[in-house]
Amino acid sequence: MFPKIVLAALVAAFSGAVLAGPLAYVPNEKTATLSVIDTATDQRVGDFPVGERPRGIASGAGRVYLTDGKTGSLLIVDATSGQLLKTVKVGDSPEGVSLSVDGKRLAVAVEDDNSVVLLAAPEGRELARIKVRGKNPEHAVFSPDGRWLYVSAEEAEQVDVIDVKARRQVGSIPVGKRPRGIGFLPDGSRAYVASEMAGKVYAIDVRKGSVVAEITAGQYPNGIAVHPDGKRVFVSNGRDPSVMAIDVASNTVVATVEVGKRPWNMAITPDGAKLYVANGRSGTVSVIDTASFKKLADIEVGELPWGVSIR
């Protein structure tokens, strides 16, 4: 692992013209750091110390939101300076955090409490604590219109559906065992859910609230990332290790790219050109060209990277 860049030096770099592209933020559970990657050069430009076990990540409007699995908190961090702005207690073993498209709401999946905590953004004020039926919820993801939260849980065979306005669970959609990553198409018409133990990705018709396709993935599929044009969905396979590209029109796998060990959660640049996947056991982030389906780079980060957020 590269030595840490001193915080002041990193801030100075951020304030200059050195960084040309959107920044990718990577929480590293074991080293308790947040690695920062310039997506224009695919160079790691530094690390911020953050929390004790940073896991879930979302970002927007100058903030990075992280769950801390050890302290049961949501950490609100300044995206430029790395300064911890606020710590919000959410419950034991929080994992995924998502930010609504309008940037006004946060949702945190709290595993030990079997709940989703809804908060106002950017201040992190708690609005509601919503119980779900699935045990050990891992991800709670907003639909693009902000109407729904889809929730996956490690000990479940369904996706739980929360009505955000009503602040309660209103249904469940059966999928395969151990659902993990969730991603919505940009128009909100479909959601894609990776079910780890089933080895499949499930395409859900959001209006009907039912599965319309089952797509065979690799071994232990978990992370999901949706291309901004809505034509491709990417899934990481933890045991292969690889990332697969799914064609939305046909719901078939059109490409497979080998990456690092135990690929986990992912993100795509705003222009859709590149995908970044955190490889938990390799301590790297693999970069994939989404047009050619070629791996461009492996970037060393901290130990046990959980995922990626790009802003």
PyMOL commands that set and color helices and strands:
alter all, ss='L'
color gray80, all
select helices_A, chain A and resi 7-15
alter helices_A, ss='H'
color red, helices_A
select strands_A, chain A and resi 23-28+33-38+43-49+54-60+63-68+73-78+84-89+94-99+105-110+115-120+125-131+135-142+148-155+158-163+168-174+179-184+190-195+200-205+210-216+221-226+232-237+242-247+252-258+263-268+274-279+284-289+294-300+309-310
alter strands_A, ss='S'
color yellow, strands_A
deselect
rebuild
show_as cartoon
